[in-house]
Amino acid sequence: MISKISQFYAVRRIEDENELKEHLVDTKGMLLVNFWAEWSIQCHNMSYVMRSISPLLHDKDAIFYIDWLRQKGWVKKLGIFGVPTLIVYFSGQEIARFSGTLGETALIEHINTLVPHVYE
């Protein structure tokens, strides 16, 4: 569960759809993809939350950021209409999507309900 503390291996930006597809295959845990925009205060707040939970995630999990403005075609294809939007993938499949800013506690609670026994 997310309360397990371990080494966190990836917080980075993804520049294209193929790179995300590669990570969907390679990531053995959860993949948290944060669609953000530089101009958005809510995105900056959500980035802070994502960084604050990263030490709580399992070492097989990853957080990635995708610039909403630079990836308009891809964003449209995924049906993302605003930022911040967080998509949670597990075993290569989308399991949840959140729009707007979530606090650290709320995000942890949501993730724990999505994947309750993954890391036991």
Z-matrix of the N, CA and C atoms (Angstrom, degrees):
N
C 1 1.454
C 2 1.518 1 109.60
N 3 1.287 2 116.65 1 170.85
C 4 1.449 3 121.17 2 -174.46
C 5 1.528 4 112.63 3 -66.16
N 6 1.311 5 118.54 4 -17.28
C 7 1.458 6 120.40 5 -179.90
C 8 1.530 7 111.98 6 -74.08
N 9 1.325 8 117.85 7 -11.06
C 10 1.461 9 121.12 8 177.50
C 11 1.530 10 109.19 9 -73.23
N 12 1.320 11 115.96 10 126.26
C 13 1.454 12 120.00 11 -178.54
C 14 1.522 13 108.69 12 -99.45
N 15 1.322 14 116.66 13 130.53
C 16 1.454 15 120.88 14 178.90
C 17 1.523 16 109.65 15 -159.15
N 18 1.298 17 116.85 16 -176.75
C 19 1.461 18 122.17 17 179.28
C 20 1.531 19 109.43 18 -66.27
N 21 1.310 20 116.96 19 131.68
C 22 1.460 21 121.83 20 179.31
C 23 1.516 22 108.20 21 -105.34
N 24 1.321 23 117.44 22 127.34
C 25 1.454 24 117.38 23 -167.14
C 26 1.518 25 117.41 24 -102.22
N 27 1.310 26 120.62 25 -13.33
C 28 1.461 27 116.34 26 -175.23
C 29 1.513 28 112.63 27 -149.88
N 30 1.284 29 115.63 28 117.35
C 31 1.455 30 122.95 29 166.34
C 32 1.519 31 104.28 30 -133.86
N 33 1.314 32 115.77 31 103.77
C 34 1.462 33 119.06 32 -175.24
C 35 1.515 34 111.21 33 -155.52
N 36 1.298 35 115.08 34 172.67
C 37 1.470 36 121.05 35 179.05
C 38 1.514 37 109.87 36 -95.35
N 39 1.312 38 114.92 37 145.26
C 40 1.463 39 121.60 38 175.11
C 41 1.521 40 107.11 39 -109.46
N 42 1.310 41 115.89 40 132.44
C 43 1.464 42 120.65 41 -174.63
C 44 1.525 43 114.37 42 -99.78
N 45 1.338 44 118.55 43 -18.23
C 46 1.466 45 117.86 44 178.92
C 47 1.537 46 110.98 45 -152.40
N 48 1.307 47 113.45 46 165.72
C 49 1.466 48 121.44 47 -175.58
C 50 1.522 49 112.66 48 -62.45
N 51 1.320 50 117.49 49 -37.57
C 52 1.468 51 120.28 50 179.59
C 53 1.520 52 111.64 51 -63.72
N 54 1.323 53 116.68 52 -37.02
C 55 1.461 54 120.45 53 177.78
C 56 1.525 55 110.66 54 -63.42
N 57 1.341 56 117.43 55 -41.87
C 58 1.466 57 120.12 56 176.53
C 59 1.521 58 110.52 57 -62.62
N 60 1.329 59 117.31 58 -43.74
C 61 1.464 60 120.47 59 179.53
C 62 1.523 61 111.29 60 -58.76
N 63 1.324 62 116.92 61 -40.29
C 64 1.466 63 120.50 62 177.25
C 65 1.525 64 111.10 63 -61.33
N 66 1.323 65 116.56 64 -43.32
C 67 1.462 66 120.32 65 -179.22
C 68 1.526 67 111.63 66 -70.62
N 69 1.323 68 117.51 67 -31.09
C 70 1.468 69 120.02 68 176.42
C 71 1.522 70 110.45 69 -62.43
N 72 1.314 71 116.57 70 -34.80
C 73 1.465 72 121.31 71 178.32
C 74 1.525 73 111.06 72 -78.13
N 75 1.340 74 116.60 73 -41.34
C 76 1.467 75 121.55 74 -172.83
C 77 1.522 76 114.62 75 -80.90
N 78 1.318 77 118.40 76 -29.52
C 79 1.459 78 120.97 77 -176.29
C 80 1.518 79 109.21 78 -77.01
N 81 1.312 80 116.26 79 122.17
C 82 1.464 81 121.36 80 -176.74
C 83 1.530 82 112.86 81 -87.63
N 84 1.307 83 117.43 82 -14.29
C 85 1.461 84 121.91 83 179.61
C 86 1.517 85 109.93 84 -111.13
N 87 1.321 86 115.39 85 -142.00
C 88 1.454 87 121.05 86 177.02
C 89 1.518 88 109.89 87 -82.92
N 90 1.300 89 114.48 88 146.25
C 91 1.454 90 121.57 89 172.91
C 92 1.520 91 105.81 90 -120.08
N 93 1.318 92 116.18 91 115.70
C 94 1.460 93 121.81 92 179.69
C 95 1.522 94 106.94 93 -102.06
N 96 1.326 95 116.84 94 117.73
C 97 1.460 96 121.66 95 -177.54
C 98 1.519 97 108.12 96 -113.04
N 99 1.318 98 115.37 97 116.18
C 100 1.453 99 122.35 98 -176.90
C 101 1.522 100 109.13 99 -103.33
N 102 1.327 101 116.78 100 110.87
C 103 1.461 102 121.87 101 174.79
C 104 1.521 103 106.85 102 -85.36
N 105 1.314 104 116.76 103 123.67
C 106 1.450 105 121.61 104 -171.07
C 107 1.526 106 110.51 105 -139.55
N 108 1.318 107 115.71 106 168.93
C 109 1.465 108 122.23 107 174.03
C 110 1.528 109 107.85 108 -138.56
N 111 1.302 110 115.97 109 139.39
C 112 1.463 111 122.31 110 -177.11
C 113 1.527 112 112.12 111 -57.82
N 114 1.318 113 117.89 112 -35.25
C 115 1.455 114 122.19 113 -174.87
C 116 1.530 115 113.23 114 -78.84
N 117 1.311 116 118.41 115 -9.29
C 118 1.466 117 121.95 116 -172.19
C 119 1.535 118 112.25 117 -92.67
N 120 1.320 119 116.45 118 119.10
C 121 1.471 120 120.94 119 176.03
C 122 1.520 121 110.11 120 -63.09
N 123 1.331 122 117.63 121 -38.96
C 124 1.469 123 120.84 122 178.46
C 125 1.528 124 110.82 123 -61.26
N 126 1.328 125 117.39 124 -37.12
C 127 1.471 126 120.72 125 178.24
C 128 1.522 127 111.11 126 -65.67
N 129 1.318 128 116.64 127 -40.13
C 130 1.458 129 119.61 128 177.28
C 131 1.527 130 110.45 129 -64.50
N 132 1.336 131 116.79 130 -39.72
C 133 1.460 132 120.13 131 176.65
C 134 1.528 133 111.01 132 -63.67
N 135 1.323 134 116.97 133 -42.71
C 136 1.463 135 120.66 134 179.89
C 137 1.525 136 110.70 135 -66.88
N 138 1.314 137 117.74 136 -36.19
C 139 1.468 138 120.51 137 177.05
C 140 1.521 139 110.60 138 -62.85
N 141 1.313 140 116.53 139 -37.99
C 142 1.466 141 120.22 140 176.86
C 143 1.528 142 109.94 141 -62.59
N 144 1.336 143 117.09 142 -43.68
C 145 1.467 144 121.55 143 178.28
C 146 1.521 145 110.56 144 -61.85
N 147 1.326 146 116.74 145 -44.19
C 148 1.466 147 120.67 146 -179.60
C 149 1.525 148 110.71 147 -61.44
N 150 1.330 149 116.94 148 -43.46
C 151 1.466 150 120.14 149 178.04
C 152 1.520 151 111.59 150 -65.33
N 153 1.329 152 117.30 151 -35.69
C 154 1.461 153 119.50 152 -177.76
C 155 1.524 154 112.50 153 -72.01
N 156 1.345 155 118.02 154 -27.30
C 157 1.464 156 118.91 155 178.82
C 158 1.526 157 112.39 156 -89.14
N 159 1.331 158 117.94 157 -13.61
C 160 1.459 159 119.51 158 -174.94
C 161 1.525 160 113.70 159 -56.08
N 162 1.337 161 121.30 160 -37.36
C 163 1.469 162 118.86 161 177.98
C 164 1.529 163 113.45 162 -68.31
N 165 1.325 164 117.11 163 -16.06
C 166 1.460 165 120.84 164 -178.75
C 167 1.524 166 113.09 165 -87.86
N 168 1.320 167 116.07 166 -11.58
C 169 1.455 168 120.04 167 -176.39
C 170 1.518 169 111.34 168 -83.74
N 171 1.293 170 115.33 169 158.22
C 172 1.462 171 123.09 170 178.80
C 173 1.527 172 109.45 171 -70.28
N 174 1.305 173 117.83 172 155.03
C 175 1.465 174 121.05 173 -176.55
C 176 1.521 175 113.97 174 -68.04
N 177 1.318 176 118.67 175 -9.25
C 178 1.465 177 121.23 176 177.58
C 179 1.524 178 112.06 177 -95.45
N 180 1.327 179 116.94 178 -1.45
C 181 1.459 180 122.02 179 -179.91
C 182 1.523 181 110.72 180 -88.98
N 183 1.324 182 116.13 181 163.55
C 184 1.462 183 120.59 182 179.33
C 185 1.520 184 109.99 183 -148.89
N 186 1.320 185 115.08 184 148.20
C 187 1.462 186 122.11 185 173.40
C 188 1.525 187 107.07 186 -119.06
N 189 1.336 188 115.62 187 131.74
C 190 1.454 189 121.19 188 176.67
C 191 1.523 190 109.83 189 -130.09
N 192 1.318 191 115.37 190 152.77
C 193 1.454 192 122.54 191 178.02
C 194 1.519 193 108.84 192 -117.44
N 195 1.337 194 115.10 193 138.96
C 196 1.457 195 121.07 194 176.44
C 197 1.519 196 107.73 195 -127.31
N 198 1.322 197 115.83 196 126.43
C 199 1.459 198 122.59 197 -178.62
C 200 1.534 199 109.31 198 -73.95
N 201 1.302 200 115.42 199 114.24
C 202 1.458 201 123.37 200 -175.88
C 203 1.532 202 111.48 201 -58.82
N 204 1.325 203 117.66 202 -41.33
C 205 1.458 204 121.14 203 -177.12
C 206 1.523 205 112.77 204 -72.63
N 207 1.328 206 117.44 205 -33.85
C 208 1.462 207 120.81 206 -177.69
C 209 1.525 208 112.72 207 -81.59
N 210 1.316 209 118.04 208 -13.64
C 211 1.463 210 121.86 209 -175.58
C 212 1.531 211 111.28 210 -123.58
N 213 1.322 212 117.27 211 43.04
C 214 1.479 213 121.88 212 -174.44
C 215 1.532 214 113.56 213 -55.52
N 216 1.317 215 118.34 214 -44.31
C 217 1.464 216 120.11 215 -179.50
C 218 1.513 217 112.09 216 -63.88
N 219 1.295 218 115.72 217 -43.50
C 220 1.458 219 122.47 218 179.49
C 221 1.527 220 110.87 219 -66.78
N 222 1.339 221 115.99 220 -41.49
C 223 1.457 222 121.55 221 178.40
C 224 1.531 223 110.03 222 -61.20
N 225 1.313 224 116.04 223 -43.63
C 226 1.467 225 120.27 224 178.77
C 227 1.531 226 110.48 225 -63.55
N 228 1.312 227 116.97 226 -42.87
C 229 1.469 228 121.96 227 179.53
C 230 1.530 229 111.36 228 -59.79
N 231 1.334 230 116.87 229 -36.97
C 232 1.460 231 121.36 230 179.80
C 233 1.532 232 113.16 231 -84.03
N 234 1.331 233 117.13 232 -4.63
C 235 1.458 234 120.26 233 178.00
C 236 1.517 235 113.64 234 73.41
N 237 1.311 236 116.08 235 37.78
C 238 1.464 237 121.09 236 178.92
C 239 1.521 238 107.37 237 -100.04
N 240 1.335 239 115.58 238 120.93
C 241 1.458 240 120.12 239 -173.52
C 242 1.516 241 114.14 240 -110.53
N 243 1.315 242 117.50 241 -5.12
C 244 1.453 243 120.48 242 179.06
C 245 1.509 244 110.60 243 -161.85
N 246 1.328 245 114.90 244 168.99
C 247 1.454 246 120.84 245 179.88
C 248 1.523 247 109.10 246 -126.89
N 249 1.298 248 116.45 247 151.94
C 250 1.453 249 127.79 248 -4.89
C 251 1.524 250 111.48 249 -75.66
N 252 1.320 251 115.68 250 146.82
C 253 1.459 252 122.77 251 170.77
C 254 1.515 253 107.49 252 -128.87
N 255 1.308 254 115.85 253 129.87
C 256 1.456 255 122.36 254 179.61
C 257 1.515 256 108.08 255 -112.51
N 258 1.333 257 116.91 256 124.82
C 259 1.462 258 121.85 257 174.50
C 260 1.519 259 107.15 258 -110.72
N 261 1.329 260 115.25 259 130.63
C 262 1.455 261 121.50 260 179.27
C 263 1.519 262 107.92 261 -106.37
N 264 1.335 263 115.57 262 123.75
C 265 1.457 264 122.06 263 176.99
C 266 1.526 265 108.35 264 -111.62
N 267 1.315 266 115.79 265 146.61
C 268 1.460 267 120.83 266 173.00
C 269 1.518 268 107.23 267 -142.58
N 270 1.313 269 116.87 268 130.68
C 271 1.470 270 122.60 269 -175.72
C 272 1.522 271 111.13 270 52.72
N 273 1.337 272 116.41 271 37.95
C 274 1.453 273 121.82 272 176.13
C 275 1.511 274 115.71 273 80.69
N 276 1.337 275 118.45 274 0.08
C 277 1.461 276 121.88 275 -177.66
C 278 1.524 277 110.53 276 -114.37
N 279 1.327 278 116.10 277 140.27
C 280 1.460 279 119.30 278 174.47
C 281 1.524 280 108.68 279 -68.24
N 282 1.340 281 115.69 280 126.40
C 283 1.473 282 119.18 281 179.53
C 284 1.522 283 112.39 282 -115.21
N 285 1.322 284 117.66 283 -13.89
C 286 1.466 285 120.05 284 178.10
C 287 1.513 286 109.81 285 -164.20
N 288 1.324 287 113.85 286 160.19
C 289 1.457 288 121.70 287 178.01
C 290 1.522 289 107.36 288 -146.57
N 291 1.325 290 116.22 289 132.11
C 292 1.456 291 121.84 290 179.21
C 293 1.519 292 108.88 291 -127.01
N 294 1.313 293 116.66 292 134.53
C 295 1.460 294 121.27 293 175.58
C 296 1.517 295 108.95 294 -112.41
N 297 1.306 296 115.66 295 143.31
C 298 1.454 297 120.61 296 -178.65
C 299 1.518 298 110.72 297 90.19
N 300 1.320 299 114.48 298 -178.86
C 301 1.453 300 120.55 299 -176.76
C 302 1.520 301 110.48 300 -89.45
N 303 1.315 302 115.67 301 132.52
C 304 1.463 303 122.41 302 171.87
C 305 1.514 304 108.04 303 -112.84
N 306 1.325 305 116.54 304 146.44
C 307 1.459 306 120.21 305 173.09
C 308 1.514 307 110.23 306 -77.08
N 309 1.314 308 115.28 307 167.32
C 310 1.459 309 120.78 308 -178.50
C 311 1.530 310 111.73 309 -57.78
N 312 1.325 311 117.31 310 -48.10
C 313 1.465 312 120.77 311 -178.48
C 314 1.523 313 111.53 312 -62.70
N 315 1.327 314 116.92 313 -44.01
C 316 1.468 315 120.74 314 -179.65
C 317 1.526 316 111.13 315 -63.57
N 318 1.331 317 117.21 316 -42.57
C 319 1.460 318 120.40 317 179.82
C 320 1.530 319 110.83 318 -64.39
N 321 1.314 320 117.26 319 -43.77
C 322 1.462 321 120.85 320 177.86
C 323 1.522 322 110.90 321 -61.18
N 324 1.318 323 117.77 322 -43.80
C 325 1.470 324 121.17 323 178.16
C 326 1.520 325 111.45 324 -61.58
N 327 1.333 326 117.14 325 -43.42
C 328 1.470 327 120.42 326 178.49
C 329 1.523 328 111.29 327 -61.73
N 330 1.316 329 116.72 328 -45.85
C 331 1.465 330 120.03 329 -179.39
C 332 1.523 331 110.68 330 -64.19
N 333 1.311 332 117.22 331 -41.33
C 334 1.469 333 120.10 332 178.93
C 335 1.529 334 112.23 333 -61.98
N 336 1.322 335 118.02 334 -34.11
C 337 1.465 336 119.77 335 178.14
C 338 1.526 337 111.50 336 -75.84
N 339 1.329 338 117.54 337 -27.16
C 340 1.454 339 120.99 338 -179.23
C 341 1.529 340 112.37 339 -74.04
N 342 1.300 341 116.16 340 -41.74
C 343 1.462 342 121.27 341 -174.09
C 344 1.537 343 108.01 342 -132.49
N 345 1.340 344 117.20 343 71.15
C 346 1.467 345 119.99 344 -170.27
C 347 1.523 346 116.59 345 -69.06
N 348 1.301 347 119.86 346 -28.74
C 349 1.450 348 119.75 347 -173.16
C 350 1.524 349 114.14 348 -125.92
N 351 1.308 350 116.56 349 21.74
C 352 1.454 351 120.36 350 -174.38
C 353 1.517 352 112.12 351 -65.75
N 354 1.311 353 118.07 352 -40.52
C 355 1.451 354 120.41 353 -170.12
C 356 1.515 355 113.26 354 -110.71
N 357 1.301 356 117.76 355 19.92
C 358 1.471 357 119.67 356 178.87
C 359 1.508 358 111.24 357 -81.10
